Amino acid sequence: MGSDTSGTNVRSHQESVTVDASAEMLYDLVSDITRTGEWSPVCTSCWWDDEAEAGQVGAWFTGRNELPHRTWETRSEVVAADRGHEFAWVVGGNFVRWGFTFAPTGTGTTLTESWEFLPGGIAMFEEKFGDQAPVQIADRTRQALDGIPKTLAAIKWIAESSTGGGAQAR
């Protein structure tokens, strides 16, 4: 009874990692949504709905998500595309906002990933799942909280491997 309530009260979260790479390099990496499957534990692939608009505010892309018990696709709109500062998108037009911000540090960049379950997403879950909405919302929240540190660790590894910090190219 109490644990379900705590899971559904979390509506946003962010975590950061310091990466030995420039803010611009990291921005170029994460804003290439076709590479998302390389670091996301759930989203296995993404593609731009219109290549001519790729990476711009207002551009839409489709993502394929896979978990052991289900597979689904979402459409997302880029809402921030400021190279070296912020790249963000909203799933379903108003359901969930995901984003990355980049803050240069002395030796690299602090990369922050953020997630926010928006009121439109809560309303959609309530309409779609009825009495089961709190359980479904808590499940999606757990996936986000679990996935963010994994995503950041994978992006850090990819970025630092490609900057020549002793890593060999494949």
DSSP file (Angstrom, degrees, kcal/mol; ACC not computed):
  #  RESIDUE AA STRUCTURE BP1 BP2  ACC     N-H-->O    O-->H-N    N-H-->O    O-->H-N    TCO  KAPPA ALPHA  PHI   PSI    X-CA   Y-CA   Z-CA
    1    1 A M     >        0   0    0      0, 0.0     4,-1.1     0, 0.0     0, 0.0   0.000 360.0 360.0 360.0 -52.8    0.0    0.0    0.0
    2    2 A G  H  >  +     0   0    0      1,-0.2     4,-2.0     2,-0.2     5,-0.2   0.862 360.0  55.8 -72.9 -35.7    2.7    2.6    0.9
    3    3 A S  H  > S+     0   0    0      1,-0.2     4,-1.8     2,-0.2    -1,-0.2   0.865 104.9  52.8 -67.6 -34.8    5.3    1.4   -1.6
    4    4 A D  H  > S+     0   0    0      1,-0.2     4,-1.7     2,-0.2    -1,-0.2   0.909 108.4  51.1 -65.4 -40.4    2.9    1.8   -4.5
    5    5 A T  H  X S+     0   0    0     -4,-1.1     4,-1.2     1,-0.2    -2,-0.2   0.917 108.3  50.6 -63.2 -43.7    2.2    5.4   -3.5
    6    6 A S  H  X S+     0   0    0     -4,-2.0     4,-0.7     1,-0.2     3,-0.2   0.882 109.8  51.8 -64.3 -36.0    5.9    6.2   -3.3
    7    7 A G  H  < S+     0   0    0     -4,-1.8     3,-0.3     1,-0.2    -1,-0.2   0.850 111.6  45.5 -67.7 -34.0    6.5    4.8   -6.8
    8    8 A T  H  < S+     0   0    0     -4,-1.7    -1,-0.2     1,-0.2    -2,-0.2   0.625 102.7  65.3 -87.5 -11.3    3.7    6.8   -8.3
    9    9 A N  H  < S+     0   0    0     -4,-1.2     2,-0.5    -3,-0.2    -1,-0.2   0.731  78.8  92.5 -81.1 -20.9    4.6   10.1   -6.6
   10   10 A V     <  +     0   0    0     -4,-0.7     3,-0.1    -3,-0.3   131,-0.0  -0.628  42.6 159.8 -74.8 119.9    7.9   10.3   -8.5
   11   11 A R        +     0   0    0     -2,-0.5   106,-3.4     1,-0.3     2,-0.3   0.522  60.7  23.9-118.3 -12.9    7.3   12.4  -11.6
   12   12 A S  E     +A  116   0A   0    104,-0.3     2,-0.3     2,-0.0    -1,-0.3  -0.993  57.8 171.4-152.9 156.3   10.8   13.5  -12.6
   13   13 A H  E     -A  115   0A   0    102,-2.5   102,-2.5    -2,-0.3     2,-0.3  -0.981   4.9-175.2-160.9 149.7   14.4   12.4  -12.1
   14   14 A Q  E     -A  114   0A   0     -2,-0.3     2,-0.3   100,-0.2   100,-0.2  -0.991   0.6-176.5-149.6 151.7   17.8   13.3  -13.3
   15   15 A E  E     -A  113   0A   0     98,-1.8    98,-2.4    -2,-0.3     2,-0.3  -0.963  11.2-151.0-142.0 157.4   21.3   12.0  -12.9
   16   16 A S  E     -A  112   0A   0     -2,-0.3     2,-0.3    96,-0.2    96,-0.2  -0.896   9.6-173.5-131.1 158.6   24.7   13.2  -14.1
   17   17 A V  E     -A  111   0A   0     94,-2.1    94,-3.1    -2,-0.3     2,-0.5  -0.984  27.1-122.6-145.7 146.2   28.1   11.8  -15.0
   18   18 A T  E     -A  110   0A   0     -2,-0.3     2,-0.4    92,-0.2    92,-0.2  -0.813  30.6-166.4 -92.7 129.6   31.4   13.5  -15.9
   19   19 A V  E     -A  109   0A   0     90,-3.2    90,-2.6    -2,-0.5     2,-2.2  -0.939  27.0-128.7-120.3 136.4   32.6   12.5  -19.3
   20   20 A D  S    S+     0   0    0     -2,-0.4     2,-0.3    88,-0.2    88,-0.2  -0.513  81.3  86.0 -81.7  72.2   36.1   13.1  -20.7
   21   21 A A  S    S-     0   0    0     -2,-2.2    -2,-0.2    88,-0.1   139,-0.1  -0.965  84.3 -88.9-162.7 158.5   34.7   14.6  -24.0
   22   22 A S     >  -     0   0    0     -2,-0.3     4,-2.4     1,-0.1     5,-0.2  -0.355  32.5-118.9 -74.1 156.4   33.6   18.0  -25.2
   23   23 A A  H  > S+     0   0    0     85,-0.2     4,-2.6     1,-0.2    61,-0.4   0.879 116.2  52.3 -60.0 -38.4   30.0   19.2  -24.8
   24   24 A E  H  > S+     0   0    0      2,-0.2     4,-2.6     1,-0.2    -1,-0.2   0.904 108.4  49.4 -67.0 -41.0   29.7   19.5  -28.6
   25   25 A M  H  > S+     0   0    0      2,-0.2     4,-1.8     1,-0.2    -2,-0.2   0.925 113.6  46.5 -63.2 -43.7   31.0   15.9  -29.1
   26   26 A L  H  X S+     0   0    0     -4,-2.4     4,-2.7     2,-0.2     5,-0.3   0.905 111.5  51.5 -65.6 -41.0   28.5   14.6  -26.6
   27   27 A Y  H  X S+     0   0    0     -4,-2.6     4,-2.6     1,-0.2     5,-0.2   0.945 109.3  50.2 -59.1 -47.7   25.7   16.6  -28.1
   28   28 A D  H  < S+     0   0    0     -4,-2.6     4,-0.5     1,-0.2    -1,-0.2   0.864 112.7  49.0 -59.8 -35.6   26.5   15.2  -31.6
   29   29 A L  H >< S+     0   0    0     -4,-1.8     3,-1.0    -5,-0.2     6,-0.2   0.978 116.9  36.8 -67.8 -56.7   26.5   11.7  -30.1
   30   30 A V  H 3< S+     0   0    0     -4,-2.7    -2,-0.2     1,-0.3    -1,-0.2   0.773 111.5  59.2 -74.2 -24.5   23.2   11.8  -28.2
   31   31 A S  T 3< S+     0   0    0     -4,-2.6     2,-1.6    -5,-0.3    -1,-0.3   0.611  83.9  86.0 -79.8  -9.2   21.3   14.0  -30.8
   32   32 A D    X   -     0   0    0     -3,-1.0     3,-2.7    -4,-0.5     4,-0.2  -0.659  63.6-177.1 -85.0  81.7   22.0   11.2  -33.4
   33   33 A I  G >  S+     0   0    0     -2,-1.6     3,-1.4     1,-0.3     4,-0.3   0.675  71.4  75.0 -61.3 -16.7   18.9    9.4  -32.3
   34   34 A T  G 3  S+     0   0    0      1,-0.3    -1,-0.3     2,-0.1    12,-0.2   0.654  95.6  52.3 -68.3 -12.4   19.7    6.6  -34.8
   35   35 A R  G X  S+     0   0    0     -3,-2.7     3,-2.6    -6,-0.2     4,-0.4   0.421  75.8 105.1 -98.5  -1.0   22.4    5.5  -32.3
   36   36 A T  G X>  +     0   0    0     -3,-1.4     4,-2.5     1,-0.3     3,-1.8   0.821  69.9  65.3 -52.6 -37.5   20.1    5.3  -29.3
   37   37 A G  G 34 S+     0   0    0      1,-0.3    -1,-0.3    -4,-0.3    -2,-0.1   0.680  90.3  68.1 -60.6 -17.5   20.1    1.5  -29.3
   38   38 A E  G <4 S+     0   0    0     -3,-2.6    -1,-0.3     1,-0.1    -2,-0.2   0.745 118.9  15.0 -73.6 -23.1   23.8    1.6  -28.5
   39   39 A W  T <4 S+     0   0    0     -3,-1.8   115,-0.2    -4,-0.4    -2,-0.2   0.605 100.8  94.5-126.8 -18.1   23.2    3.0  -25.0
   40   40 A S     <  -     0   0    0     -4,-2.5   108,-0.1     3,-0.3   107,-0.0  -0.623  55.7-153.3 -83.3 134.2   19.5    2.6  -24.0
   41   41 A P  S    S+     0   0    0      0, 0.0    -1,-0.1     0, 0.0     3,-0.1   0.632  96.5  22.6 -76.1 -11.9   18.5   -0.5  -22.0
   42   42 A V  S    S+     0   0    0      1,-0.2    24,-2.7    23,-0.1     2,-0.7   0.723 107.5  72.4-119.7 -45.4   14.9   -0.3  -23.5
   43   43 A C  E     +B   65   0A   0     22,-0.2    -3,-0.3     1,-0.2    22,-0.3  -0.669  53.9 179.7 -81.4 112.8   14.9    1.6  -26.7
   44   44 A T  E     -     0   0A   0     20,-2.3     2,-0.3    -2,-0.7    -7,-0.2   0.716  62.6  -1.1 -89.4 -21.9   16.6   -0.6  -29.3
   45   45 A S  E     -B   64   0A   0     19,-1.2    19,-3.1    -9,-0.1     2,-0.3  -0.979  55.0-167.5-163.9 154.9   16.4    1.7  -32.3
   46   46 A C  E     -B   63   0A   0     -2,-0.3     2,-0.3    17,-0.2    17,-0.2  -0.978   5.7-175.0-141.6 153.1   15.1    5.1  -33.5
   47   47 A W  E     -B   62   0A   0     15,-2.1    15,-2.8    -2,-0.3     2,-0.2  -0.992  31.1-106.5-149.7 147.8   14.7    6.7  -36.9
   48   48 A W  E     -B   61   0A   0     -2,-0.3     3,-0.3    13,-0.2    13,-0.3  -0.514  16.2-145.2 -73.0 136.8   13.7   10.1  -38.1
   49   49 A D  S    S+     0   0    0     11,-2.5     2,-0.4     1,-0.3    12,-0.1   0.837  97.7  20.5 -68.7 -32.8   10.2   10.4  -39.5
   50   50 A D  S >  S-     0   0    0     10,-0.6     3,-2.0     1,-0.1     4,-0.4  -0.898  71.0-158.4-138.6 106.5   11.5   13.0  -42.0
   51   51 A E  G >  S+     0   0    0     -2,-0.4     3,-1.4    -3,-0.3    -1,-0.1   0.800  90.5  66.1 -54.7 -32.7   15.3   12.9  -42.6
   52   52 A A  G 3  S+     0   0    0      1,-0.3    -1,-0.3    -4,-0.1     7,-0.0   0.753 106.6  41.8 -63.5 -23.5   15.3   16.5  -43.9
   53   53 A E  G X  S+     0   0    0     -3,-2.0     3,-2.2     7,-0.1    -1,-0.3   0.380  83.5 148.2-102.3   2.5   14.2   17.7  -40.4
   54   54 A A  T <  S+     0   0    0     -3,-1.4     3,-0.1    -4,-0.4    -3,-0.1  -0.064  71.6   2.6 -47.2 128.0   16.6   15.4  -38.4
   55   55 A G  T 3  S+     0   0    0      1,-0.2    -1,-0.3   -24,-0.1     2,-0.2   0.388 101.3 119.7  81.0  -2.6   17.9   16.9  -35.2
   56   56 A Q  S X  S-     0   0    0     -3,-2.2     3,-2.3     1,-0.1    22,-0.3  -0.626  76.0 -92.9 -96.2 153.1   15.9   20.2  -35.4
   57   57 A V  T 3  S+     0   0    0      1,-0.3    22,-0.2    -2,-0.2     3,-0.1  -0.437 117.2  29.1 -58.5 133.2   13.3   21.4  -32.9
   58   58 A G  T 3  S+     0   0    0     20,-2.8    -1,-0.3     1,-0.4     2,-0.1   0.206  89.5 129.9  96.2 -14.3    9.9   20.2  -34.2
   59   59 A A    <   -     0   0    0     -3,-2.3    19,-3.0    -6,-0.2    -1,-0.4  -0.474  47.2-145.1 -72.7 144.7   11.3   17.1  -35.9
   60   60 A W  E     - C   0  77A   0     17,-0.2   -11,-2.5    -2,-0.1   -10,-0.6  -0.859  17.7-179.2-110.7 145.6    9.6   13.8  -35.1
   61   61 A F  E     -BC  48  76A   0     15,-2.5    15,-3.0    -2,-0.4     2,-0.4  -0.964  20.8-131.2-139.0 159.8   11.2   10.4  -34.7
   62   62 A T  E     -BC  47  75A   0    -15,-2.8   -15,-2.1    -2,-0.3     2,-0.4  -0.907  19.1-162.3-111.7 138.0   10.0    6.9  -34.0
   63   63 A G  E     -BC  46  74A   0     11,-2.7    11,-2.2    -2,-0.4     2,-0.5  -0.956  10.4-145.6-122.3 140.1   11.6    4.7  -31.4
   64   64 A R  E     -BC  45  73A   0    -19,-3.1   -20,-2.3    -2,-0.4   -19,-1.2  -0.917  19.6-166.6-104.8 123.5   11.3    0.9  -30.9
   65   65 A N  E     -BC  43  72A   0      7,-3.5     7,-2.2    -2,-0.5     2,-0.4  -0.877   3.5-169.8-113.3 141.7   11.3   -0.3  -27.3
   66   66 A E  E     + C   0  71A   0    -24,-2.7     5,-0.2    -2,-0.4    -2,-0.0  -0.991  12.7 165.3-138.0 130.1   11.7   -3.8  -26.2
   67   67 A L  E >   - C   0  70A   0      3,-3.0     3,-0.9    -2,-0.4   -25,-0.0  -0.867  53.1 -99.8-126.5 164.6   11.4   -5.5  -22.8
   68   68 A P  T 3  S+     0   0    0      0, 0.0     3,-0.1     0, 0.0    -1,-0.0   0.832 122.6  38.4 -55.8 -31.8   11.2   -9.3  -22.2
   69   69 A H  T 3  S+     0   0    0      1,-0.2     2,-0.3    -3,-0.0    -3,-0.0   0.493 124.7  12.7-101.5  -4.5    7.3   -9.1  -21.9
   70   70 A R  E <   -C   67   0A   0     -3,-0.9    -3,-3.0     2,-0.0     2,-0.4  -0.987  49.8-152.4-167.1 158.7    6.5   -6.6  -24.6
   71   71 A T  E     +C   66   0A   0     -2,-0.3     2,-0.3    -5,-0.2    -5,-0.2  -0.994  26.9 159.6-133.1 138.1    7.6   -4.5  -27.6
   72   72 A W  E     -C   65   0A   0     -7,-2.2    -7,-3.5    -2,-0.4     2,-0.4  -0.980  28.5-131.9-154.6 163.2    6.2   -1.2  -28.6
   73   73 A E  E     -C   64   0A   0     -2,-0.3     2,-0.3    -9,-0.2    -9,-0.2  -0.916  17.9-169.4-119.7 148.4    6.9    1.9  -30.7
   74   74 A T  E     -C   63   0A   0    -11,-2.2   -11,-2.7    -2,-0.4     2,-0.4  -0.930  16.0-136.9-129.9 156.8    6.6    5.6  -29.7
   75   75 A R  E     -C   62   0A   0     -2,-0.3    17,-3.6   -13,-0.2     2,-0.3  -0.951  25.3-172.9-112.8 138.1    6.7    8.8  -31.7
   76   76 A S  E     -CD  61  91A   0    -15,-3.0   -15,-2.5    -2,-0.4     2,-0.4  -0.944  16.1-142.4-132.7 151.0    8.6   11.7  -30.2
   77   77 A E  E     -CD  60  90A   0     13,-2.3    13,-2.4    -2,-0.3     2,-0.3  -0.947  23.6-121.5-114.9 131.3    9.1   15.4  -31.0
   78   78 A V  E     + D   0  89A   0    -19,-3.0   -20,-2.8    -2,-0.4    11,-0.3  -0.551  33.4 172.1 -68.4 126.4   12.4   17.2  -30.5
   79   79 A V  E     +     0   0A   0      9,-2.3     2,-0.3    -2,-0.3    10,-0.2   0.522  65.8  31.9-115.1 -11.8   11.7   20.2  -28.2
   80   80 A A  E     + D   0  88A   0      8,-1.6     8,-2.2   -24,-0.1    -1,-0.3  -0.962  52.6 163.2-147.6 129.6   15.3   21.4  -27.6
   81   81 A A  E     + D   0  87A   0     -2,-0.3     2,-0.6     6,-0.2     6,-0.2  -0.571  17.3 147.1-147.2  75.7   18.2   21.3  -30.0
   82   82 A D  E >>  - D   0  86A   0      4,-3.0     3,-2.9    -2,-0.1     4,-2.2  -0.890  49.9-124.4-117.9  97.2   21.0   23.6  -28.8
   83   83 A R  T 34 S+     0   0    0     -2,-0.6   -59,-0.1     1,-0.3   -60,-0.1  -0.097  91.4   6.4 -51.5 127.3   24.3   22.1  -29.7
   84   84 A G  T 34 S+     0   0    0    -61,-0.4    -1,-0.3   -60,-0.2   -60,-0.1   0.376 131.9  55.4  83.0  -3.6   26.6   21.7  -26.7
   85   85 A H  T <4 S-     0   0    0     -3,-2.9    17,-2.0     1,-0.3     2,-0.3   0.700 109.8  -8.1-124.0 -53.0   23.9   22.8  -24.3
   86   86 A E  E  <  -DE  82 101A   0     -4,-2.2    -4,-3.0    15,-0.2     2,-0.4  -0.982  39.1-178.8-157.4 139.5   20.7   20.7  -24.5
   87   87 A F  E     +DE  81 100A   0     13,-2.4    13,-2.9    -2,-0.3     2,-0.3  -0.974  27.0 157.0-135.2 123.9   18.9   18.1  -26.6
   88   88 A A  E     -DE  80  99A   0     -8,-2.2    -9,-2.3    -2,-0.4    -8,-1.6  -0.976  18.6-171.1-147.9 157.8   15.4   17.0  -25.5
   89   89 A W  E     -DE  78  98A   0      9,-2.6     9,-2.6    -2,-0.3     2,-0.5  -0.971  18.6-133.4-146.2 158.7   12.3   15.4  -26.8
   90   90 A V  E >   -DE  77  97A   0    -13,-2.4   -13,-2.3    -2,-0.3     3,-0.9  -0.975  23.1-132.8-118.0 126.4    8.7   14.7  -25.7
   91   91 A V  E >>>S-DE  76  96A   0      5,-3.2     4,-2.4    -2,-0.5     5,-0.9  -0.587  86.1  -0.5 -76.5 132.3    7.2   11.3  -26.2
   92   92 A G  T 345S-     0   0    0    -17,-3.6    -1,-0.2    -2,-0.3     2,-0.2   0.637 118.4 -76.9  67.9  15.2    3.7   11.3  -27.7
   93   93 A G  T <45S+     0   0    0     -3,-0.9    -1,-0.3   -18,-0.2    -2,-0.1  -0.057 125.1  12.2  87.3 -35.3    3.4   15.0  -27.9
   94   94 A N  T <45S+     0   0    0     -3,-0.6    27,-0.7    -2,-0.2    26,-0.5   0.209 102.0  90.7-159.0  23.4    2.7   15.5  -24.2
   95   95 A F  T  <5S-     0   0    0     -4,-2.4    23,-2.1     1,-0.3    26,-0.6   0.941  93.3  -2.4 -92.3 -56.3    3.4   12.2  -22.3
   96   96 A V  E   < -EF  91 117A   0     -5,-0.9    -5,-3.2    21,-0.2     2,-0.5  -1.000  57.3-145.7-142.9 137.1    7.1   12.1  -21.1
   97   97 A R  E     -EF  90 116A   0     19,-2.7    19,-2.0    -2,-0.4     2,-0.4  -0.923  18.7-179.3-106.8 126.8   10.0   14.5  -21.6
   98   98 A W  E     +EF  89 115A   0     -9,-2.6    -9,-2.6    -2,-0.5     2,-0.3  -0.919  13.6 156.4-116.8 146.8   13.5   13.1  -21.9
   99   99 A G  E     -EF  88 114A   0     15,-1.9    15,-2.7    -2,-0.4     2,-0.4  -0.998  32.9-139.4-164.8 166.1   16.6   15.2  -22.3
  100  100 A F  E     -EF  87 113A   0    -13,-2.9   -13,-2.4    -2,-0.3     2,-0.3  -0.991  15.2-168.0-127.8 137.7   20.3   15.7  -22.0
  101  101 A T  E     -EF  86 112A   0     11,-2.2    11,-2.4    -2,-0.4     2,-0.4  -0.918   9.5-149.0-122.0 156.9   22.1   18.8  -20.9
  102  102 A F  E     - F   0 111A   0    -17,-2.0     9,-0.2    -2,-0.3   -79,-0.1  -0.987  13.1-179.2-131.3 122.6   25.8   19.4  -21.2
  103  103 A A  E     - F   0 110A   0      7,-2.1     7,-3.3    -2,-0.4   -18,-0.1  -0.954  27.7-128.9-125.7 111.5   28.0   21.5  -18.8
  104  104 A P  E     - F   0 109A   0      0, 0.0     5,-0.3     0, 0.0     2,-0.2  -0.284  28.7-173.2 -58.1 139.8   31.7   21.9  -19.6
  105  105 A T        -     0   0    0      3,-2.9     3,-0.3     1,-0.0   -87,-0.0  -0.673  43.4 -85.9-121.5 179.7   34.0   21.1  -16.7
  106  106 A G  S    S+     0   0    0     -2,-0.2     3,-0.0     1,-0.2    -1,-0.0   0.851 126.1  21.4 -57.3 -36.8   37.7   21.5  -16.3
  107  107 A T  S    S-     0   0    0    -86,-0.0     2,-0.2   -88,-0.0    -1,-0.2   0.382 134.4 -38.6-116.1   2.9   38.5   18.1  -17.9
  108  108 A G  S    S-     0   0    0     -3,-0.3    -3,-2.9   -88,-0.2     2,-0.4  -0.765  81.5 -48.0 176.5-129.4   35.4   17.3  -19.9
  109  109 A T  E     -AF  19 104A   0    -90,-2.6   -90,-3.2    -5,-0.3     2,-0.8  -1.000  30.2-131.4-143.5 138.7   31.6   17.7  -19.6
  110  110 A T  E     -AF  18 103A   0     -7,-3.3    -7,-2.1    -2,-0.4     2,-0.5  -0.848  29.8-159.6 -87.6 115.1   29.0   17.0  -17.0
  111  111 A L  E     -AF  17 102A   0    -94,-3.1   -94,-2.1    -2,-0.8     2,-0.5  -0.864   7.7-169.4 -98.7 123.5   26.3   15.1  -18.9
  112  112 A T  E     -AF  16 101A   0    -11,-2.4   -11,-2.2    -2,-0.5     2,-0.5  -0.959   7.3-161.7-117.7 129.3   22.9   15.1  -17.3
  113  113 A E  E     -AF  15 100A   0    -98,-2.4   -98,-1.8    -2,-0.5     2,-0.3  -0.922  14.1-169.6-106.3 134.7   20.0   13.0  -18.4
  114  114 A S  E     -AF  14  99A   0    -15,-2.7   -15,-1.9    -2,-0.5     2,-0.3  -0.909  10.7-170.9-126.5 154.2   16.5   14.0  -17.2
  115  115 A W  E     -AF  13  98A   0   -102,-2.5  -102,-2.5    -2,-0.3     2,-0.4  -0.998   3.6-178.8-142.2 135.9   13.1   12.4  -17.3
  116  116 A E  E     -AF  12  97A   0    -19,-2.0   -19,-2.7    -2,-0.3     2,-0.8  -0.955  22.6-143.7-142.3 122.2    9.7   13.9  -16.5
  117  117 A F  E     - F   0  96A   0   -106,-3.4   -21,-0.2    -2,-0.4   -22,-0.1  -0.752  33.1-146.9 -80.0 110.3    6.3   12.1  -16.6
  118  118 A L    >>  -     0   0    0    -23,-2.1     4,-2.0    -2,-0.8     3,-0.9  -0.362  22.0-108.5 -82.4 158.6    4.1   14.9  -17.8
  119  119 A P  H 3> S+     0   0    0      0, 0.0     4,-2.6     0, 0.0     5,-0.2   0.852 119.9  57.3 -54.0 -36.5    0.4   15.5  -16.9
  120  120 A G  H 3> S+     0   0    0    -26,-0.5     4,-2.0     1,-0.2   -25,-0.2   0.852 106.4  49.5 -64.0 -33.4   -0.7   14.4  -20.4
  121  121 A G  H <> S+     0   0    0     -3,-0.9     4,-2.4   -27,-0.7    -1,-0.2   0.894 110.1  49.4 -71.0 -40.7    1.1   11.1  -19.8
  122  122 A I  H  X S+     0   0    0     -4,-2.0     4,-2.4     2,-0.2    -2,-0.2   0.935 112.5  48.3 -62.2 -45.7   -0.5   10.5  -16.5
  123  123 A A  H  X S+     0   0    0     -4,-2.6     4,-2.3     1,-0.2    -2,-0.2   0.898 110.8  51.1 -62.5 -40.6   -3.9   11.3  -18.0
  124  124 A M  H  X S+     0   0    0     -4,-2.0     4,-2.9     1,-0.2     5,-0.2   0.917 110.9  48.2 -63.0 -42.8   -3.2    8.9  -20.9
  125  125 A F  H  X S+     0   0    0     -4,-2.4     4,-3.0     2,-0.2     5,-0.4   0.895 110.9  50.9 -65.0 -39.4   -2.3    6.1  -18.5
  126  126 A E  H  X S+     0   0    0     -4,-2.4     4,-1.4     2,-0.2    -1,-0.2   0.897 114.7  43.5 -64.1 -39.7   -5.4    6.7  -16.4
  127  127 A E  H  < S+     0   0    0     -4,-2.3    -2,-0.2    -5,-0.2    -1,-0.2   0.914 120.4  40.7 -70.0 -42.9   -7.6    6.6  -19.5
  128  128 A K  H  < S+     0   0    0     -4,-2.9    -2,-0.2    -5,-0.2    -3,-0.2   0.881 129.5  25.3 -74.9 -39.2   -5.8    3.5  -21.0
  129  129 A F  H >< S-     0   0    0     -4,-3.0     3,-2.3     1,-0.2    -3,-0.2   0.531  80.4-172.0-109.6  -8.1   -5.3    1.5  -17.8
  130  130 A G  G >< S+     0   0    0     -4,-1.4     3,-2.0    -5,-0.4    -1,-0.2  -0.275  77.1   5.9  56.3-126.4   -8.1    2.6  -15.5
  131  131 A D  G 3  S+     0   0    0      1,-0.3    -1,-0.3     2,-0.1     4,-0.3   0.718 132.3  58.3 -63.0 -21.7   -7.6    1.2  -12.0
  132  132 A Q  G <> S+     0   0    0     -3,-2.3     4,-2.4     1,-0.2     3,-0.3   0.468  77.1  98.5 -86.6  -1.7   -4.3   -0.3  -13.1
  133  133 A A  H <> S+     0   0    0     -3,-2.0     4,-3.1     1,-0.2     5,-0.3   0.898  78.6  52.9 -55.2 -46.3   -2.9    3.1  -14.0
  134  134 A P  H  > S+     0   0    0      0, 0.0     4,-2.3     0, 0.0    -1,-0.2   0.897 111.4  46.9 -58.9 -38.2   -0.9    3.5  -10.7
  135  135 A V  H  > S+     0   0    0     -3,-0.3     4,-2.1    -4,-0.3    -2,-0.2   0.920 114.7  46.4 -67.1 -43.7    0.7    0.2  -11.2
  136  136 A Q  H  X S+     0   0    0     -4,-2.4     4,-2.3     2,-0.2     5,-0.2   0.899 113.0  49.3 -66.0 -41.2    1.6    0.9  -14.8
  137  137 A I  H  X S+     0   0    0     -4,-3.1     4,-2.4    -5,-0.2    -2,-0.2   0.915 111.2  49.8 -64.1 -43.5    2.9    4.4  -13.9
  138  138 A A  H  X S+     0   0    0     -4,-2.3     4,-2.5    -5,-0.3    -2,-0.2   0.887 110.0  51.9 -62.2 -38.7    5.0    3.0  -11.1
  139  139 A D  H  X S+     0   0    0     -4,-2.1     4,-2.1     2,-0.2    -2,-0.2   0.934 111.4  45.4 -63.6 -46.8    6.4    0.4  -13.6
  140  140 A R  H  X S+     0   0    0     -4,-2.3     4,-2.1     1,-0.2    -2,-0.2   0.876 112.2  52.9 -64.7 -36.8    7.4    3.0  -16.1
  141  141 A T  H  X S+     0   0    0     -4,-2.4     4,-2.8     2,-0.2     5,-0.2   0.931 108.3  49.3 -64.0 -45.9    8.9    5.1  -13.4
  142  142 A R  H  X S+     0   0    0     -4,-2.5     4,-2.3     1,-0.2     5,-0.2   0.902 109.3  53.3 -59.4 -41.2   11.0    2.2  -12.2
  143  143 A Q  H  X S+     0   0    0     -4,-2.1     4,-2.3     2,-0.2    -1,-0.2   0.913 111.4  45.6 -60.7 -42.7   12.2    1.6  -15.8
  144  144 A A  H  X S+     0   0    0     -4,-2.1     4,-2.3     2,-0.2    -2,-0.2   0.940 113.6  48.0 -65.8 -47.4   13.3    5.2  -16.1
  145  145 A L  H  < S+     0   0    0     -4,-2.8    -2,-0.2     1,-0.2    -1,-0.2   0.848 117.6  43.0 -64.0 -33.8   15.0    5.3  -12.7
  146  146 A D  H  X S+     0   0    0     -4,-2.3     4,-0.8    -5,-0.2    -1,-0.2   0.844 115.9  48.4 -76.9 -36.1   16.8    2.0  -13.5
  147  147 A G  H  X S+     0   0    0     -4,-2.3     4,-2.9    -5,-0.2     5,-0.2   0.815  95.4  69.4 -79.1 -31.8   17.7    3.0  -17.1
  148  148 A I  H  X S+     0   0    0     -4,-2.3     4,-2.7     1,-0.2     5,-0.2   0.932 101.9  43.5 -58.5 -51.3   19.1    6.5  -16.6
  149  149 A P  H  > S+     0   0    0      0, 0.0     4,-2.2     0, 0.0    -1,-0.2   0.879 115.5  50.4 -64.4 -32.9   22.4    5.4  -14.9
  150  150 A K  H  X S+     0   0    0     -4,-0.8     4,-2.1     2,-0.2    -2,-0.2   0.915 111.6  48.2 -66.6 -42.3   22.8    2.6  -17.4
  151  151 A T  H  X S+     0   0    0     -4,-2.9     4,-2.6     2,-0.2     5,-0.2   0.940 112.2  48.1 -62.4 -48.5   22.3    5.0  -20.3
  152  152 A L  H  X S+     0   0    0     -4,-2.7     4,-2.5     1,-0.2    -1,-0.2   0.898 111.2  50.7 -61.5 -41.2   24.8    7.5  -18.9
  153  153 A A  H  X S+     0   0    0     -4,-2.2     4,-2.3    -5,-0.2    -1,-0.2   0.906 112.1  47.4 -63.2 -41.2   27.4    4.8  -18.2
  154  154 A A  H  X S+     0   0    0     -4,-2.1     4,-2.6  -115,-0.2    -2,-0.2   0.909 112.2  48.6 -68.4 -41.4   27.1    3.5  -21.8
  155  155 A I  H  X S+     0   0    0     -4,-2.6     4,-3.0     2,-0.2     5,-0.3   0.923 111.2  51.3 -63.3 -43.3   27.3    7.0  -23.3
  156  156 A K  H  X S+     0   0    0     -4,-2.5     4,-2.8    -5,-0.2     5,-0.3   0.935 111.5  47.2 -57.4 -47.8   30.4    7.7  -21.2
  157  157 A W  H  X S+     0   0    0     -4,-2.3     4,-2.1     2,-0.2    -2,-0.2   0.929 114.5  46.1 -62.0 -46.3   32.0    4.5  -22.3
  158  158 A I  H  X S+     0   0    0     -4,-2.6     4,-1.7     2,-0.2    -2,-0.2   0.936 115.7  45.9 -62.4 -46.9   31.2    5.2  -26.0
  159  159 A A  H  X S+     0   0    0     -4,-3.0     4,-0.7     1,-0.2    -2,-0.2   0.926 115.6  44.6 -64.4 -45.7   32.4    8.8  -25.9
  160  160 A E  H  <>S+     0   0    0     -4,-2.8     5,-1.1    -5,-0.3     7,-0.3   0.813 111.3  54.1 -72.4 -28.3   35.6    8.1  -24.0
  161  161 A S  H ><5S+     0   0    0     -4,-2.1     3,-0.6    -5,-0.3    -1,-0.2   0.841 110.7  46.7 -69.6 -32.9   36.4    5.2  -26.2
  162  162 A S  H 3<5S+     0   0    0     -4,-1.7    -1,-0.2     1,-0.2    -2,-0.2   0.554  97.7  70.5 -89.1  -6.9   36.0    7.3  -29.4
  163  163 A T  T 3<5S-     0   0    0     -4,-0.7    -1,-0.2    -3,-0.3    -2,-0.1   0.428 112.2-109.0 -89.7   3.1   38.1   10.2  -28.1
  164  164 A G  T < 5 +     0   0    0     -3,-0.6     2,-2.4    -4,-0.2    -3,-0.1   0.685  63.3 154.2  83.4  17.5   41.3    8.2  -28.3
  165  165 A G  S   <S-     0   0    0     -5,-1.1    -1,-0.1     1,-0.2     3,-0.1  -0.184  88.4 -61.1 -73.9  49.1   41.8    7.9  -24.6
  166  166 A G  S    S+     0   0    0     -2,-2.4     2,-0.3     1,-0.3    -1,-0.2   0.320 104.8 128.7  91.8  -7.9   43.8    4.7  -25.1
  167  167 A A        -     0   0    0     -7,-0.3     2,-0.3    -6,-0.1    -1,-0.3  -0.584  55.4-129.7 -83.6 143.7   41.0    2.8  -26.8
  168  168 A Q        -     0   0    0     -2,-0.3     2,-0.1    -3,-0.1    -1,-0.0  -0.697  21.5-116.5 -89.0 141.2   41.5    1.2  -30.1
  169  169 A A              0   0    0     -2,-0.3    -1,-0.0     1,-0.1    -7,-0.0  -0.481 360.0 360.0 -71.4 149.8   39.1    1.8  -33.0
  170  170 A R              0   0    0     -2,-0.1    -1,-0.1     0, 0.0    -2,-0.0   0.489 360.0 360.0 -74.9 360.0   37.2   -1.3  -34.1
